[in-house]
């Protein structure tokens, strides 16, 4: 009788433990949502799922770090995937190396996404080629993947007729000159857009390239944001998940200033921003309608 009761008790404990594990698994899955989990791809969703886009209205979809929901961020395969998915705009981040070669990388250090470590600015590009990309969507499909140059990325964008949206994350005055010279030399049919959180950097770029389209990136729209956009003749690209920004969008829309939002991976949020006048959506996983 004692043993039978003990067995029942143990069974109940085992069942409880299993239930706890199941709940944890689903909780973690819900929390991570559309994030990359151990190299798996994000769940892709079409903009056709939108409930409010009007017929004839154009929404511009910007592939974030390439199509990072399908291939490792800021790589040539991610840009290829963006072109194949029908994006007309492709965003990626760039830094200059020690020898002034502009490369694609989101972080100033290479440790998160590559097999190397340290700061980009401490390496020449040839030295960076010793390392492989180790992180991102479907990473197992891309063994020995290398850090690409801006030059290479622009060629892929040109191949698919995509406008490169180049987020400049660093660089000195001489590096910016190299970047502008590279873009001019490429003579791209789809003209690039230069974007940055650094207003001073965009101000310097405006002197170097007076006619290039630019967007000022902000996490939060502040009192001086509108005047900054006016000063450098730039569009606004803001954190679309920050609800504090929503009441501040209208003056930009009314003035005819381009308004973009990042990084929007949820259709309901997509529709909220559309209703506020946003027509440029930077996304990891929402694909353009067919």
ZATIVO-551723 format. One line per 5 residues: number of its first residue (from 1); their letters; for each residue x, y, z of N, C-alpha, C. Coordinates in steps of 0.1 Angstrom, whole numbers, plus 5000, padded with zeros to 4 digits. Last residue first. Example, Ala and Ser with C-alpha at 12.3 -4.5 7.8 and 13.67 -1.06 7.14 Angstrom:
BEGIN
2) sa) 5128,4978,5071,5137,4989,5071,5129,5000,5079  5132,4943,5078,5123,4955,5078,5132,4967,5078;
//
This chain:
BEGIN
290) xxxxx) 5028,5403,4462,5031,5399,4448,5024,5408,4438  5040,5425,4487,5029,5418,4481,5033,5414,4467  5072,5419,4504,5063,5428,4496,5052,5419,4490  5073,5404,4537,5077,5404,4523,5067,5413,4515  5086,5407,4568,5073,5410,4560,5078,5412,4545;
285) xxxxx) 5111,5404,4580,5103,5392,4576,5090,5395,4568  5124,5426,4589,5132,5414,4588,5124,5403,4580  5119,5459,4575,5115,5447,4582,5124,5435,4579  5108,5492,4572,5120,5483,4573,5116,5471,4581  5086,5508,4552,5086,5499,4563,5099,5490,4562;
280) xxxxx) 5071,5538,4543,5084,5530,4542,5085,5521,4554  5049,5552,4550,5048,5544,4538,5062,5537,4534  5028,5564,4576,5041,5558,4572,5040,5549,4560  5004,5573,4585,5010,5580,4573,5024,5574,4569  4990,5559,4603,4996,5572,4607,5003,5579,4596;
275) xxxxx) 4984,5536,4591,4973,5545,4594,4978,5559,4598  5009,5524,4591,5003,5528,4578,4992,5538,4581  5011,5518,4618,5020,5528,4613,5015,5533,4599  4991,5497,4619,4990,5509,4628,4999,5521,4622  5001,5478,4602,4989,5485,4598,4987,5498,4607;
270) xxxxx) 5024,5470,4616,5025,5475,4602,5013,5484,4599  5012,5459,4638,5019,5471,4639,5022,5478,4626  5000,5437,4624,4992,5446,4631,4999,5460,4634  5023,5424,4615,5013,5429,4605,5004,5440,4612  5056,5428,4626,5042,5424,4629,5032,5431,4621;
265) xxxxx) 5080,5438,4622,5079,5424,4618,5065,5419,4621  5099,5466,4617,5085,5462,4618,5083,5448,4613  5120,5485,4634,5121,5473,4625,5107,5466,4627  5113,5515,4615,5120,5503,4617,5117,5497,4631  5098,5536,4591,5097,5530,4605,5105,5517,4605;
260) xxxxx) 5098,5568,4575,5101,5554,4575,5101,5549,4589  5088,5595,4556,5087,5589,4569,5088,5574,4568  5097,5624,4538,5096,5610,4538,5097,5604,4552  5077,5653,4542,5090,5646,4545,5088,5631,4545  5055,5668,4539,5059,5660,4528,5073,5654,4530;
255) xxxxx) 5043,5679,4561,5053,5687,4554,5059,5680,4541  5027,5659,4570,5021,5671,4565,5030,5680,4557  5047,5642,4580,5038,5638,4569,5032,5650,4562  5057,5657,4601,5066,5653,4590,5058,5649,4578  5034,5660,4618,5041,5672,4612,5050,5669,4600;
250) xxxxx) 5028,5632,4625,5020,5640,4616,5027,5653,4610  5044,5620,4644,5046,5617,4630,5040,5628,4621  5039,5622,4671,5048,5632,4666,5051,5630,4651  5024,5601,4681,5017,5615,4680,5026,5625,4673  5044,5580,4679,5032,5580,4671,5025,5594,4670;
245) xxxxx) 5065,5578,4697,5067,5585,4684,5054,5588,4677  5058,5563,4718,5059,5577,4721,5061,5585,4708  5059,5537,4709,5047,5543,4708,5047,5558,4711  5083,5521,4692,5082,5531,4703,5070,5539,4701  5084,5507,4669,5078,5500,4681,5077,5509,4693;
240) xxxxx) 5097,5522,4650,5083,5520,4649,5076,5513,4661  5121,5545,4652,5117,5532,4659,5102,5531,4659  5123,5562,4620,5122,5561,4635,5119,5547,4639  5136,5583,4597,5134,5569,4599,5135,5567,4614  5130,5610,4575,5130,5605,4589,5128,5590,4590;
235) xxxxx) 5150,5625,4550,5138,5619,4555,5140,5615,4569  5167,5657,4547,5166,5643,4549,5153,5638,4553  5180,5683,4545,5171,5678,4534,5170,5663,4535  5193,5692,4566,5201,5684,4557,5192,5678,4546  5173,5708,4578,5186,5713,4576,5195,5705,4566;
230) xxxxx) 5151,5691,4581,5150,5702,4572,5164,5707,4568  5160,5674,4601,5157,5669,4588,5156,5680,4577  5163,5693,4622,5175,5686,4616,5172,5680,4603  5136,5700,4626,5146,5710,4621,5158,5704,4616  5127,5675,4636,5121,5681,4623,5131,5691,4618;
225) xxxxx) 5141,5672,4660,5142,5663,4649,5138,5668,4636  5138,5687,4682,5147,5693,4672,5148,5683,4660  5121,5673,4699,5117,5686,4694,5125,5691,4683  5123,5638,4687,5124,5649,4697,5121,5662,4690  5115,5605,4684,5114,5618,4677,5114,5629,4688;
220) xxxxx) 5138,5580,4692,5127,5587,4696,5127,5601,4689  5157,5569,4675,5150,5560,4684,5137,5567,4689  5163,5579,4642,5161,5582,4656,5154,5571,4663  5181,5587,4612,5176,5576,4621,5175,5581,4635  5175,5605,4584,5180,5606,4597,5173,5595,4606;
215) xxxxx) 5183,5597,4551,5174,5596,4562,5181,5597,4575  5189,5610,4518,5194,5607,4531,5182,5605,4541  5200,5610,4484,5189,5609,4494,5194,5604,4507  5223,5633,4471,5220,5619,4475,5209,5619,4485  5232,5658,4464,5219,5653,4458,5215,5639,4463;
210) xxxxx) 5257,5664,4476,5245,5673,4478,5232,5667,4474  5281,5650,4490,5272,5645,4480,5258,5652,4482  5295,5665,4509,5303,5657,4499,5294,5652,4487  5276,5676,4525,5286,5685,4518,5293,5678,4507  5264,5654,4535,5256,5663,4526,5265,5673,4518;
205) xxxxx) 5283,5643,4551,5280,5637,4538,5272,5646,4529  5281,5661,4573,5294,5660,4565,5291,5654,4551  5256,5654,4581,5259,5668,4577,5271,5669,4569  5259,5628,4588,5250,5631,4577,5253,5645,4572  5275,5633,4611,5280,5625,4599,5272,5628,4587;
200) xxxxx) 5258,5646,4627,5270,5653,4623,5276,5646,4611  5239,5626,4633,5235,5638,4625,5247,5645,4619  5238,5593,4633,5248,5604,4636,5245,5616,4627  5223,5573,4624,5218,5580,4637,5227,5592,4639  5218,5573,4588,5226,5572,4600,5219,5578,4612;
195) xxxxx) 5219,5565,4553,5211,5567,4566,5221,5566,4577  5215,5571,4519,5224,5571,4530,5217,5574,4543  5205,5552,4492,5200,5561,4503,5210,5560,4514  5214,5550,4457,5215,5546,4471,5208,5557,4480  5196,5545,4427,5204,5554,4435,5203,5550,4450;
190) xxxxx) 5199,5522,4404,5190,5524,4416,5198,5532,4426  5221,5524,4388,5208,5528,4382,5198,5531,4394  5253,5537,4399,5242,5528,4400,5229,5533,4394  5281,5542,4396,5271,5547,4387,5259,5539,4387  5304,5536,4409,5296,5525,4406,5285,5529,4396;
185) xxxxx) 5315,5561,4415,5322,5552,4405,5313,5541,4400  5299,5569,4436,5299,5576,4423,5305,5568,4412  5306,5550,4455,5292,5551,4450,5291,5558,4437  5333,5557,4459,5329,5544,4455,5315,5544,4449  5331,5583,4468,5338,5580,4456,5334,5567,4450;
180) xxxxx) 5318,5579,4493,5311,5587,4482,5318,5584,4469  5338,5564,4506,5325,5558,4504,5318,5566,4492  5360,5582,4507,5361,5569,4500,5348,5563,4496  5348,5601,4523,5352,5605,4510,5353,5592,4501  5347,5587,4547,5334,5591,4540,5337,5595,4526;
175) xxxxx) 5374,5584,4553,5366,5572,4550,5353,5576,4542  5380,5611,4559,5386,5605,4547,5379,5592,4543  5365,5614,4583,5362,5622,4571,5368,5616,4558  5359,5580,4596,5364,5594,4596,5361,5601,4583  5334,5558,4608,5342,5563,4597,5346,5577,4599;
170) xxxxx) 5301,5542,4612,5314,5548,4616,5321,5554,4605  5278,5534,4600,5279,5532,4615,5292,5538,4620  5254,5540,4578,5268,5543,4580,5270,5543,4595  5233,5521,4559,5234,5527,4572,5249,5528,4576  5220,5524,4528,5233,5522,4535,5233,5529,4548;
165) xxxxx) 5201,5509,4508,5199,5518,4519,5210,5515,4529  5200,5505,4473,5207,5502,4485,5204,5513,4496  5172,5495,4455,5179,5507,4460,5187,5503,4473  5175,5469,4431,5171,5473,4444,5179,5486,4448  5180,5454,4408,5173,5467,4407,5168,5472,4420;
160) xxxxx) 5195,5432,4410,5180,5430,4412,5173,5443,4411  5220,5441,4405,5216,5430,4398,5200,5428,4398  5223,5461,4424,5222,5465,4410,5216,5453,4402  5227,5445,4447,5216,5454,4446,5213,5458,4432  5252,5434,4439,5240,5425,4441,5227,5433,4440;
155) xxxxx) 5268,5456,4440,5267,5449,4427,5254,5440,4428  5267,5464,4466,5261,5473,4456,5259,5465,4443  5282,5443,4478,5268,5444,4481,5261,5453,4471  5308,5448,4468,5301,5436,4464,5286,5437,4466  5312,5473,4481,5314,5472,4466,5306,5460,4461;
150) xxxxx) 5312,5466,4508,5301,5474,4502,5301,5473,4487  5321,5431,4512,5324,5446,4510,5312,5453,4505  5312,5405,4535,5313,5412,4522,5317,5426,4523  5327,5380,4553,5322,5393,4554,5323,5400,4541  5319,5346,4541,5328,5357,4545,5321,5370,4546;
145) xxxxx) 5311,5313,4549,5306,5326,4544,5315,5337,4550  5315,5286,4555,5327,5294,4551,5322,5307,4545  5282,5275,4547,5295,5273,4553,5306,5282,4547  5252,5280,4548,5262,5289,4543,5276,5287,4550  5233,5266,4561,5233,5265,4546,5244,5273,4540;
140) xxxxx) 5235,5272,4587,5241,5260,4583,5241,5258,4567  5220,5296,4589,5235,5297,4588,5241,5284,4584  5193,5304,4590,5198,5293,4581,5213,5293,4579  5201,5336,4602,5191,5327,4597,5197,5317,4587  5232,5336,4622,5221,5342,4614,5212,5331,4609;
135) xxxxx) 5267,5333,4625,5254,5335,4631,5245,5340,4621  5293,5332,4615,5289,5320,4623,5274,5321,4627  5315,5339,4588,5302,5342,4595,5297,5330,4602  5350,5334,4594,5337,5330,4588,5326,5336,4595  5382,5350,4588,5371,5346,4597,5358,5343,4589;
130) xxxxx) 5400,5360,4571,5404,5348,4578,5392,5342,4586  5392,5384,4562,5388,5373,4554,5392,5360,4560  5404,5403,4578,5390,5399,4582,5386,5387,4574  5427,5407,4564,5428,5400,4577,5414,5395,4581  5418,5422,4543,5424,5409,4540,5425,5401,4553;
125) xxxxx) 5410,5446,4555,5400,5437,4550,5406,5423,4547  5427,5450,4587,5426,5452,4573,5415,5443,4567  5415,5459,4619,5418,5449,4609,5418,5455,4595  5405,5477,4637,5418,5472,4640,5423,5462,4629  5379,5483,4631,5389,5493,4627,5403,5488,4630;
120) xxxxx) 5365,5462,4642,5367,5462,4627,5378,5471,4624  5377,5448,4672,5371,5458,4665,5374,5458,4650  5372,5413,4683,5379,5426,4682,5372,5436,4674  5372,5380,4667,5369,5389,4678,5377,5403,4676  5357,5355,4645,5368,5363,4651,5364,5371,4662;
115) xxxxx) 5336,5343,4635,5345,5334,4643,5357,5342,4648  5308,5366,4637,5319,5359,4630,5327,5350,4640  5289,5379,4652,5285,5373,4640,5296,5365,4633  5301,5389,4676,5288,5383,4676,5285,5375,4664  5327,5399,4669,5326,5387,4677,5312,5381,4677;
110) xxxxx) 5335,5422,4657,5331,5411,4649,5327,5399,4656  5323,5455,4667,5331,5443,4669,5326,5432,4661  5304,5472,4659,5317,5477,4657,5327,5466,4660  5277,5455,4640,5284,5459,4652,5298,5464,4649  5270,5450,4613,5261,5458,4622,5269,5464,4634;
105) xxxxx) 5287,5451,4583,5287,5446,4596,5278,5455,4605  5303,5452,4553,5290,5451,4559,5291,5444,4573  5329,5476,4547,5324,5463,4548,5310,5463,4554  5352,5496,4530,5339,5496,4536,5333,5482,4536  5385,5500,4537,5376,5492,4529,5363,5492,4536;
100) xxxxx) 5406,5513,4551,5395,5521,4545,5387,5513,4534  5422,5497,4566,5427,5502,4553,5416,5508,4545  5406,5491,4588,5418,5499,4590,5424,5504,4577  5372,5495,4574,5383,5487,4580,5395,5497,4582  5341,5511,4580,5354,5510,4573,5364,5502,4581;
95) xxxxx) 5308,5496,4580,5319,5502,4587,5332,5502,4578  5273,5495,4574,5287,5495,4569,5296,5502,4579  5243,5476,4570,5251,5484,4578,5266,5483,4574  5215,5477,4547,5226,5470,4554,5235,5481,4561  5184,5473,4530,5192,5481,4540,5203,5472,4545;
90) xxxxx) 5169,5477,4499,5177,5467,4507,5186,5475,4517  5139,5479,4481,5149,5486,4489,5156,5475,4498  5123,5462,4469,5128,5473,4460,5139,5481,4468  5119,5427,4471,5121,5440,4477,5127,5450,4468  5115,5401,4460,5108,5413,4454,5109,5426,4461;
85) xxxxx) 5130,5380,4467,5116,5381,4474,5109,5393,4469  5153,5383,4454,5145,5373,4449,5131,5374,4455  5164,5404,4469,5161,5406,4455,5151,5396,4450  5168,5390,4493,5159,5402,4493,5155,5405,4478  5186,5371,4486,5173,5367,4490,5163,5379,4490;
80) xxxxx) 5208,5388,4482,5203,5380,4471,5188,5376,4474  5212,5396,4508,5209,5406,4498,5203,5399,4485  5219,5372,4520,5208,5379,4525,5203,5390,4515  5243,5366,4505,5231,5357,4504,5218,5364,4509  5260,5387,4515,5256,5387,4501,5243,5377,4499;
75) xxxxx) 5249,5399,4547,5258,5391,4539,5252,5391,4524  5234,5410,4568,5245,5417,4563,5255,5408,4555  5223,5379,4584,5223,5394,4582,5236,5400,4576  5218,5349,4567,5225,5356,4577,5226,5371,4574  5183,5346,4555,5198,5343,4554,5205,5352,4564;
70) xxxxx) 5157,5353,4562,5160,5341,4553,5174,5337,4552  5156,5376,4576,5147,5365,4580,5150,5352,4573  5172,5394,4563,5178,5387,4574,5169,5376,4580  5177,5404,4535,5165,5397,4540,5170,5388,4551  5197,5432,4547,5194,5422,4537,5181,5415,4541;
65) xxxxx) 5190,5446,4569,5203,5439,4569,5203,5428,4558  5157,5444,4559,5166,5448,4570,5178,5440,4571  5142,5457,4531,5148,5444,4537,5158,5448,4547  5115,5477,4530,5130,5477,4530,5135,5465,4538  5088,5485,4510,5094,5476,4520,5109,5475,4518;
60) xxxxx) 5065,5510,4506,5079,5506,4502,5085,5497,4513  5033,5510,4493,5041,5509,4505,5055,5504,4501  5009,5528,4476,5022,5522,4475,5029,5522,4489  4975,5523,4468,4985,5529,4477,4998,5521,4476  4958,5508,4452,4965,5519,4446,4976,5526,4455;
55) xxxxx) 4937,5500,4479,4941,5497,4465,4947,5510,4459  4951,5504,4512,4941,5507,4502,4946,5503,4488  4956,5483,4539,4962,5490,4528,4952,5492,4516  4944,5469,4560,4940,5482,4557,4946,5489,4545  4954,5444,4567,4940,5446,4567,4935,5459,4562;
50) xxxxx) 4980,5424,4553,4975,5437,4559,4960,5438,4557  4988,5402,4540,4980,5399,4552,4975,5412,4558  5005,5411,4521,4991,5409,4516,4982,5405,4528  5030,5410,4531,5023,5422,4533,5008,5421,4528  5036,5377,4544,5034,5386,4532,5027,5398,4537;
45) xxxxx) 5061,5364,4566,5047,5368,4563,5046,5378,4552  5082,5339,4580,5080,5350,4569,5065,5352,4567  5099,5334,4609,5086,5331,4602,5083,5343,4592  5134,5332,4605,5122,5338,4610,5110,5333,4603  5154,5302,4605,5149,5313,4599,5137,5319,4606;
40) xxxxx) 5179,5292,4630,5167,5290,4622,5162,5303,4616  5200,5299,4647,5203,5298,4632,5191,5295,4624  5189,5300,4673,5199,5290,4669,5201,5288,4654  5164,5318,4662,5167,5309,4673,5177,5299,4668  5156,5352,4656,5164,5340,4651,5167,5331,4663;
35) xxxxx) 5122,5361,4665,5136,5362,4665,5143,5350,4659  5095,5362,4666,5101,5361,4653,5116,5362,4653  5093,5349,4697,5085,5353,4686,5092,5351,4673  5103,5347,4723,5112,5349,4712,5105,5353,4699  5079,5342,4737,5088,5354,4740,5097,5357,4728;
30) xxxxx) 5070,5318,4727,5062,5330,4726,5070,5343,4728  5090,5301,4734,5087,5303,4720,5079,5315,4718  5089,5303,4762,5101,5308,4755,5098,5310,4741  5064,5292,4765,5066,5305,4769,5078,5311,4763  5068,5266,4756,5058,5275,4748,5060,5289,4752;
25) xxxxx) 5086,5257,4775,5090,5257,4761,5081,5266,4753  5071,5260,4799,5083,5268,4797,5087,5269,4782  5051,5241,4795,5048,5255,4796,5060,5264,4793  5067,5218,4795,5059,5222,4783,5056,5236,4783  5077,5218,4821,5086,5219,4810,5079,5224,4797;
20) xxxxx) 5053,5215,4835,5061,5227,4837,5071,5229,4825  5046,5190,4827,5037,5201,4824,5045,5214,4825  5066,5175,4838,5065,5175,4824,5057,5187,4819  5061,5179,4865,5074,5183,4860,5073,5185,4845  5036,5166,4867,5037,5181,4870,5050,5186,4864;
15) xxxxx) 5043,5140,4862,5034,5147,4853,5035,5162,4855  5059,5135,4884,5065,5135,4871,5057,5142,4861  5041,5138,4905,5052,5147,4904,5059,5147,4890  5025,5117,4899,5019,5130,4899,5030,5141,4898  5042,5096,4902,5036,5098,4889,5031,5112,4888;
10) xxxxx) 5048,5098,4929,5058,5100,4920,5053,5103,4906  5022,5091,4939,5028,5104,4942,5039,5108,4932  5021,5065,4930,5011,5075,4926,5016,5089,4927  5042,5054,4944,5042,5054,4930,5032,5064,4924  5033,5057,4970,5045,5064,4966,5046,5065,4951;
5) xxxxx) 5011,5040,4970,5009,5054,4972,5021,5062,4967  5024,5016,4966,5015,5020,4956,5012,5035,4958  5040,5014,4990,5047,5015,4977,5037,5020,4966  5019,5012,5008,5029,5023,5009,5035,5025,4996  5008,4988,5000,5000,5000,5000,5009,5013,5000;
//
